[in-house]
Amino acid sequence: MNHIELPFSPACERNKEIIFETLQKFLTSGVMLEIGHGTGQHAIYFSKKFPMIQWQPADVGEHNWMMEQRIKQEYPKIANLFNPIPIRVSKKKKLSEQCKGKFQNCYTANTLHIMSEEESSLFCEEIGDLLLHQGYLFIYGPFKFEGKFTSESNHQFDQSLKQRDPLSGIRNFEHIKSLLKKEGISFIENVNMPANNNFLIFQKD
């Protein structure tokens, strides 16, 4: 099969191994829903590294083609990676209706700061309906703690986000934690990652 040149994220390549090291402490079986698969690099890598996990990528419809092409290029090497489903965080239709099911775990990377404050809050309010009892929620990305940036580079990144979209921006950890707690999802651990990112781990009560 001729390979189509696909968008490539250097950041995904840099962080995939350290994210894997953290995920393997928690994952044993079941279906993982990845919200915001982007280029699809993480889905390809993690589904290979976790053959006992069924990996379900999901993203806005205009991004699904990247995931579909990567799956075609890798087929039949990855039997546990599903075709992507189109989803969008919106009041028009709940995530549970778009995903049509519940999942053992959910993973999302570098998404909440791309969303608006309203959308990121809606994500937290609805994600509980997608998780099975005791399922894990993994969130990777930059965060503010007690309203403060963890580095000057994150502050600058936040400014660049807002120049592109005034509604986007790095979110407050405490706010995310509070919203998820209301939905019966408890904070478990924060793992510091390279480049001033955090890996937040939650679990549905």
N, C-alpha and C positions, 0 to 999 in steps of 0.2 A: 504494500500500500504506500502510495506517495504521501509523505508527511506535509501537511500545511503548516507554514510558519505561523505560530500562535504567539499572542502577547505573553511576555515573560516578566515575572516580578523577581528581581534580585533579592528583595526582602524576604520573600517566601522561601527562597533557597537558603538564606542565611539562618532563618529561625526554625526551620522544620525539624532539625535534629534535637534541639533542646526542648521543643514542644513535645516531640515524641517521647523523650525521656520522662517528662512529667505525666503525659497521658497514660503511659504503660503502667503506672502505679495504681491506676484506677479502672482500666478497661479489662474486662474478662470475656464478655460475650454481648450479644444483642445487636440492635441497630443504632448507629450514630447518625443523627441529623446534623449536617453541616450547613449553617445558614450563612450565605454570602461566600460561595465557593470561589468567586472571582475568576482568575485564570485557570483554576482547577489543579494547580501544582500540589497543594496540600492534600487534596482528595486522592490524587494518584499515589503520592508518597505514603500517606497514612493507611490507605486501604491495602497496600502491599505489605506494610510493616505489621498490620493487624489482620491477618487472614481469618481470625475467628470473629471479627466484627463486620457486619454488613454496613456499608457506608452509603448514606443517602445525601448527595449534594443538593443544594437548593439556592437559588439566587433570583434576582429580577430577570425577567424573560430575556432582555437584551444581552445578558451575560451567559446564558445557557449554552450558546453555540460553542464557546470555548471549551466547556466541560464535555460536551458531546463529541467534539473533535478529538480531544485527548483520549476519551474512552475508545473511540474508533481506532486510534493509533496504537493503543495498548492492547486491544482485544486480540486473542482471548486470554491474555495473561492475567487479567484481574476479574475473577468470577464474583467477588463480593462487593463490587462497585456498581451502583445503580445509575441509570440515566437521571439527569438533573430534573427537578421540578421547579416551575416558575412560581416564585412567591414575592410578595411585596408587603412591607409593614405599612398598613393603612387601615383607617377606620371603615373603609368600604367593605372589607372582608377579613374576618379573623384568620390568624395564622393556622389555627386548628382546622378551619374549613379548607384552606389552601393546601395544607399538607396531608389531610385526610388520614389521620391516624396518630398514634402515640409512639414515642420512641424511648429506648432505654436511656440514651444520653443525647446531649446537644452540644455542639461546638461552634463557636463563631470567632473569627479573627479580623481585627481592624474594620469593624462595621459600625460600632456605636458612635464613633466620632464623625462618621460620614453621614449618619442620620441626623435629623433635626432633634432638638430636645424633646419635642412632642413624640416623635417616632421612636426614639430610644426608650422613652417612658412606656409607650404602648407595647414595645417589644417585651419589656419586663413584666407588664401586666398580663400578657397573653402567653408567654413562654411556658408557664406552668401547665396549661392545657395540653401541651405537646409532650410533657415528660411523664413517664411512668413513675410509680412510687419508688422512692430512693434513687431515682435517676440523677445523673450528674449534669450540671451545666458548666461548660468551660468557656470563659471569655478572655480572649487575648487582645492586648492593645495598650495604648497609653491612657493613663487616668490621672486625675487630680485627687489629692488626699487632703481633706479638711480645707478644700477650696484652693489649694496651692499646687502649682506644677512641681513635678519631681526634678525638673532640670530646666535650664534656660533654653535648650534645644527643643524641649516639648512646648515651651511658651511660644517660641518662634513658629513651631509647626502648627500650633493652634491658630496663630495669626494668619498663616498661609491658608489654612482651611477656611477661615472666615472671609478671606479675600475672594476665594473661589465661590463660596456659598455661605452667606452670613448666618444661616441657621445651623450649620455644622459646628463642630468644636469638641475638644476633649471633655469628657464627662466626669462628674464627681463620683468617686467610688461610694461615698456614704449614701448618696441619693440612689444609686443603682442598688446597693445593698438593702436599703429601706423598702424600695418598691418590690424587690423580689421576696423579701421577708413577708410582706403582706399577702403574697401569693403562695405562701408555704414553702418557700425555697430558702434554705439557710446557707449562710456563708461558711465555708470550710477552711479555705487557705488562700493566701496570696503568695505567688512565687515570682520573685523578681527575675526579669528577663533582660537580655542584652538590649542596648539602644534605648534604655529608659522605658521599656515596656513592662507590663505586668500580666501574669496569668492568673486570673481569678477563678476559683473553684467553688461551686455551690452544689447543694444537694436538696432534692425535693423531700420534704418531711413525710 
